[in-house]
């Protein structure tokens, strides 16, 4: 999974159900989150099947009579650790599928932006903390900067003087004290859009992309982005990544 699995998942449609992104990221309970494949899943992957078989064999050995545990509590502890490890493995596998799919969507969007000077992509995230301020900084000084937050926003748009190429601009917002919630993100996004509109008046549509953090994915921020985008004459759209629903389905699919 560290090397080969992500390569096998790059095609959008694959004959193996473990590699088909359309099949793996769909939700069988909600038709709105389904995309049916135009092919049959008639192949199997020996590596994926071996992973499932090994986990099944480990569970059989723990439950079997080939060894004698000290007590039933010891066996239950081993079964609990095994279930947690198996769940984490399949979550990791599902995460790889989602990451490959999101990277493909990002590349498609960048290709569209490269030839559309009116659109831009804004990638947002909170940085961990300030970088080193002194030479050979002490550990106490490093952890003492814990309350100092900074937010990084990178704008990707097309170069008006060179069609087909992209240019990047990064904005850093630093705070002495700040709660990393949706209101702080909303304030940062509004100021960033103001700067983008001032420096690039031709931009009229911006896609906001972030991770799965709660300060980015909530109804308050989605509603606020639409409002301040209209005030500045920019169509601002949040890119919502439904990780949880995809994770639930992919995990269930792989366990089966």
Protein Blocks (a to p, Z undefined) as FASTA:
>chain_A
ZZmmmmmmmpmbdfblklmmklmmpcfkbmklgccdfbdcfbccfklmmmmmmmmmmmmm
mmmmkbccfblklmmmmmmmmmmmmmmmmmmmmmmmmmmmmmmmmmmmmmmmmmmmkbcc
ddddddfbdcdfbghiafklmmmmmmpccdddddddddfklghiacddddddddfbdcdd
fklmmmmmmmmmmmmmmmmmmbcbdcddddfbfklncfklmmmmmmmmmmnopacddddd
dfklmmmmmmmmmmZZ
